[in-house]
Amino acid sequence: MKRVIAILASALLLAGCSTSSTATDLSVSEFSAKVTEPGIITLDVRTPGEFSEGHIEGALLVDFQSGNFENEIASLDKNQTYAVYCRSGNRSGQAVKVMSDAGFTKLYNLDGGVIDWANSGLPLVNN
């Protein structure tokens, strides 16, 4: 009996240490299809300067490096679905982790970022 309890306790302890994110990494082609789905909100987490140089059509800018990211996402609907991207996929990976920790559950991350998007010949909107 002690052995069963020890095994169950170990399993619960290990499960509690898991760091699963609810974000799904998507390739450029998958992300391109995702952002055209109804109800998807596209978030660009780069700086305003990067955003003005070219962004995915319809994207909202929420600068991950602004120091105010958590406050900005607090005003977003956690029940919506978000497609998140940055320059290379690094910041957006960090951003979806922060969003997941804040209670967002439907998150998609562009693997390779806007660099891979542009290299695939997909359009960017310039301001």
Residue pairs with C-beta under 8 A, 6 or more apart in sequence:
21 96
21 97
21 100
21 107
22 100
22 104
22 105
22 106
22 107
23 84
23 93
23 96
23 97
23 99
23 100
23 107
23 108
23 109
24 107
24 108
24 109
25 89
25 93
25 108
25 109
25 111
26 34
26 83
26 108
26 109
26 110
26 111
27 111
27 112
28 110
28 111
28 112
28 116
28 117
28 120
28 122
29 120
31 83
31 85
31 108
31 110
31 111
31 117
32 117
32 122
34 40
34 83
34 108
35 42
35 56
35 58
35 83
37 81
39 80
39 81
40 81
40 82
40 83
41 60
41 76
41 80
41 81
41 82
41 83
42 56
42 58
42 59
42 60
42 82
42 83
42 84
42 85
43 59
43 60
43 61
43 62
43 82
43 83
43 84
43 85
43 95
44 50
44 51
44 55
44 56
44 59
44 60
44 61
44 62
44 85
44 86
44 114
45 62
45 63
45 64
45 69
45 84
45 85
45 86
45 91
45 92
45 95
46 55
46 61
46 63
46 64
46 86
46 87
46 91
46 114
47 63
47 65
48 61
48 63
50 87
51 59
51 61
51 127
52 126
52 127
53 126
54 114
54 118
54 124
54 125
54 126
55 61
55 114
55 124
55 125
55 127
56 85
56 114
56 117
56 122
56 124
56 125
57 123
57 125
59 85
62 69
62 72
62 73
62 95
63 69
63 72
64 86
64 91
64 92
64 94
64 95
65 91
66 72
69 95
69 98
70 98
70 102
73 98
73 99
73 102
73 104
74 102
76 82
76 104
78 102
78 103
78 104
78 105
79 105
79 106
80 106
81 106
81 107
81 108
82 96
82 99
82 104
82 106
82 107
82 108
83 108
83 110
84 92
84 95
84 96
84 99
84 107
84 108
84 109
84 110
85 92
85 109
85 110
85 113
85 114
85 117
86 92
86 95
86 110
86 113
86 114
87 113
87 114
87 115
88 112
88 113
88 115
89 109
89 110
89 111
89 112
89 113
89 116
90 113
92 109
92 110
92 113
93 109
96 104
96 107
96 109
99 107
100 107
110 116
110 117
114 124
117 124
118 124
